[in-house]
Amino acid sequence: QSLGLEISRVLRAAGAEIVVAEINDETGPDAAEELGGTFVKTDVTDPESVREMVRTVVEEHDRIDVLVNNAGVVHNIPSEEVPDEEWRKVLSVNLDGVFWCCREVGKAMLERGEGSIVNVASMSGMVSNHPQPQAAYNASKAGVITLTKSLAGEWASRGIRVNCVSPGYIRTPLTELGMSKSEWAEVWLSSTPMGRLAEPHEIAPAVLFLASDAATYATGTNLVVDGGYTSW
């Protein structure tokens, strides 16, 4: 299952009303139905689409208390072979999209003087994973971590908290593809002190913590949940 869906379930269980902002016309409505929420088709790489999403949510719900940025893509191509459009695609979704959403939702939160933003970064924003080549992904996630700190500093005095969670390898459909390659799986597991992948339900509570009033003094925090990967 996806990390985004598990995060949404945990937030819903804590009492949040969920709006699923998703580009996929099939999975988005299904998730919204399960969560008793609404679906707003959104392309995070398009600033106008993001602006329209925010307008729709504010019209329907009056305010946005929490934003979780979780959209992400990766390619595993040797850097010397990466096509221009592939580099741009990864940065556009993983970094540009996070900024567009933070900027537009941030405007609405700043008007009210309160709000909490949680960006899903990655341990890949702090280390260069191996043996798979993924320079664009690593660079984009490093950008998310520093963007998080930058926005936290700008908006702290105006009531907005901005934090991020950096997961390690999680058992999702995307990671299962990598695990199917024995040479990758062996390195991934041997490089993780806990010796296993995370399950999505082990990451989602970290997002809930940062999003909630349990973390009212936390901003600019990068909460690493990686089974110890970055400790070696």
matplotlib code that plots the C-alpha trace (Angstrom):
import matplotlib.pyplot as plt

x = [0.0, 1.1, 2.6, 0.2, -2.9, -1.5, -0.7, -4.2, -5.7, -3.7, -4.7, -8.3, -8.3, -7.0, -10.0, -8.9, -11.2, -9.2, -8.9, -7.0, -5.1, -4.0, -3.4, -4.7, -8.4, -8.7, -6.8, -7.7, -11.5, -11.1, -8.9, -11.2, -14.2, -12.5, -11.5, -14.8, -13.2, -13.1, -10.9, -9.5, -7.6, -4.2, -1.1, 1.6, 3.9, 1.5, 1.2, -2.2, -3.5, -2.2, -3.8, -7.1, -6.9, -6.3, -9.2, -11.5, -10.5, -10.8, -14.2, -15.5, -13.8, -13.1, -9.5, -6.6, -5.0, -2.5, -0.7, 1.2, 3.3, 3.9, 4.0, 7.2, 8.8, 12.2, 14.2, 17.3, 19.4, 23.2, 23.8, 25.7, 22.7, 19.9, 17.8, 17.0, 13.3, 13.9, 15.9, 13.3, 10.4, 11.9, 12.8, 9.4, 7.4, 9.7, 10.9, 8.9, 5.7, 6.5, 7.3, 4.1, 2.0, 3.8, 3.6, -0.1, -1.3, 1.1, -0.7, -4.0, -2.4, -0.6, -3.9, -5.2, -1.9, -1.8, -1.1, 1.2, 3.0, 4.8, 6.9, 7.9, 11.6, 13.9, 17.1, 18.2, 18.3, 21.2, 23.1, 23.6, 21.9, 23.6, 23.9, 21.1, 21.8, 19.3, 21.1, 18.0, 15.9, 18.7, 19.1, 15.4, 15.0, 18.0, 16.2, 13.0, 14.9, 16.5, 13.3, 11.6, 14.1, 13.9, 10.1, 10.2, 12.5, 10.4, 7.0, 7.7, 6.8, 3.6, 2.1, 3.1, 5.2, 7.0, 8.7, 9.6, 9.9, 12.8, 11.9, 14.2, 13.2, 9.5, 7.6, 5.6, 4.9, 7.8, 10.3, 9.1, 10.4, 13.8, 13.7, 13.0, 16.6, 18.7, 21.8, 19.9, 17.9, 21.1, 22.8, 19.6, 19.0, 22.6, 23.0, 20.0, 20.8, 17.3, 17.8, 14.3, 12.1, 9.7, 6.0, 4.0, 2.2, 5.6, 6.2, 2.7, 2.7, 5.8, 3.8, 0.9, 3.2, 4.7, 1.3, -0.4, -0.4, 1.9, 4.7, 3.8, 7.5, 8.9, 9.6, 12.4, 12.7, 13.8, 12.5, 14.5, 12.7, 15.1, 15.7, 19.2, 20.3, 22.0, 23.6, 26.3]
y = [0.0, 3.6, 5.8, 8.6, 6.5, 5.3, 8.8, 9.9, 7.0, 7.9, 11.6, 10.6, 8.4, 11.4, 13.4, 15.2, 15.9, 14.6, 16.2, 14.0, 16.2, 13.6, 13.5, 10.0, 9.9, 6.3, 6.0, 9.5, 9.1, 5.6, 6.9, 9.9, 7.5, 5.2, 8.2, 9.9, 12.9, 14.7, 14.4, 17.3, 16.4, 18.2, 18.3, 19.5, 20.3, 23.0, 26.1, 27.0, 23.5, 23.9, 27.4, 26.0, 23.1, 25.6, 27.8, 24.7, 23.4, 26.8, 27.3, 23.9, 23.8, 27.5, 26.7, 24.4, 23.3, 20.8, 20.2, 17.0, 16.9, 13.3, 13.2, 11.8, 10.0, 8.4, 7.0, 4.8, 5.9, 6.4, 10.1, 10.3, 8.8, 10.9, 12.6, 16.3, 15.6, 12.9, 15.2, 17.9, 15.4, 14.3, 17.8, 19.1, 16.6, 16.2, 19.7, 22.2, 20.6, 20.8, 24.5, 25.3, 23.5, 25.1, 28.6, 28.5, 26.7, 28.8, 32.0, 30.7, 29.6, 33.0, 34.8, 32.9, 33.0, 29.2, 26.0, 23.0, 21.7, 18.3, 17.5, 13.9, 14.0, 11.0, 9.7, 10.1, 13.8, 13.2, 10.3, 8.9, 5.6, 2.7, 0.6, 2.2, 5.4, 8.2, 11.5, 13.5, 11.9, 12.5, 16.1, 16.7, 15.3, 17.3, 20.3, 19.4, 19.2, 22.6, 24.1, 22.9, 24.6, 27.8, 28.1, 27.2, 30.1, 32.6, 31.6, 30.7, 34.1, 34.1, 30.9, 28.4, 25.3, 23.5, 20.1, 17.1, 13.3, 11.4, 7.7, 4.9, 2.1, 1.4, -1.6, 0.1, -1.0, 1.2, -0.3, -3.8, -3.3, -2.6, -5.5, -7.8, -7.1, -9.3, -7.2, -4.1, -5.9, -7.4, -4.0, -2.2, -4.7, -5.1, -1.3, -1.0, -1.9, -3.2, -5.5, -5.0, -2.5, -0.3, -0.8, 2.3, 2.2, 2.7, 6.0, 7.6, 8.3, 10.5, 12.7, 12.8, 13.9, 16.8, 17.8, 17.8, 19.9, 17.4, 19.1, 22.8, 23.7, 21.8, 23.6, 23.1, 19.6, 16.7, 13.6, 10.6, 7.2, 4.9, 1.8, 3.2, 3.5, 6.9, 5.9, 3.8]
z = [0.0, -0.4, 2.3, 1.4, 2.0, 5.3, 6.4, 5.5, 7.5, 10.6, 10.3, 9.8, 12.9, 14.8, 13.7, 10.6, 7.6, 4.6, 1.2, -1.2, -3.7, -6.3, -10.0, -10.5, -11.3, -10.1, -6.9, -5.7, -5.5, -4.0, -1.3, -0.6, -0.4, 2.1, 4.2, 4.1, 2.5, -0.8, -3.9, -5.8, -8.9, -8.6, -10.6, -8.2, -11.1, -12.3, -10.0, -11.4, -10.6, -7.0, -6.7, -7.9, -5.4, -2.5, -3.6, -3.8, -0.3, 1.3, -0.2, 0.9, 4.4, 5.2, 6.2, 5.9, 9.2, 7.9, 4.6, 4.0, 0.8, -0.2, -4.0, -5.3, -8.3, -8.8, -11.8, -11.6, -14.5, -14.5, -14.3, -17.5, -19.3, -17.7, -20.4, -19.8, -19.4, -16.8, -14.6, -14.9, -14.2, -10.9, -9.7, -10.9, -8.8, -5.8, -5.2, -7.4, -6.4, -2.7, -3.0, -5.0, -2.4, 0.5, -1.1, -1.9, 1.2, 3.2, 2.0, 3.3, 6.6, 7.0, 6.7, 9.7, 11.6, 12.1, 10.4, 10.2, 7.1, 6.9, 3.9, 3.2, 2.4, 2.6, 4.0, 0.4, 1.1, 3.5, 2.0, -1.5, -1.7, -3.4, -5.5, -7.5, -9.4, -8.4, -8.4, -9.3, -6.5, -3.9, -5.0, -4.9, -1.4, -0.1, -1.5, 0.4, 3.7, 3.2, 1.8, 5.0, 7.2, 5.1, 5.3, 9.0, 9.7, 7.6, 9.0, 12.6, 14.0, 12.0, 13.4, 10.8, 11.6, 8.8, 9.4, 7.4, 7.8, 6.2, 5.8, 5.0, 2.7, 3.0, 1.7, -1.1, -4.7, -5.8, -3.4, -4.1, -7.6, -6.3, -3.8, -6.8, -7.8, -5.5, -5.8, -4.7, -1.9, -0.4, -0.1, 1.1, 3.9, 5.0, 5.1, 7.5, 11.1, 11.6, 8.6, 7.1, 5.3, 7.1, 6.8, 5.9, 9.3, 10.9, 9.1, 9.3, 13.1, 12.6, 10.2, 12.7, 15.5, 13.5, 12.2, 15.6, 18.7, 20.2, 18.3, 19.0, 19.6, 16.6, 13.4, 10.9, 12.2, 10.0, 11.7, 10.4, 10.5, 8.7, 10.7, 11.5, 7.9, 8.3, 11.6, 9.9]

ax = plt.figure().add_subplot(projection="3d")
ax.plot(x, y, z, "-o")
ax.set_aspect("equal")
plt.show()
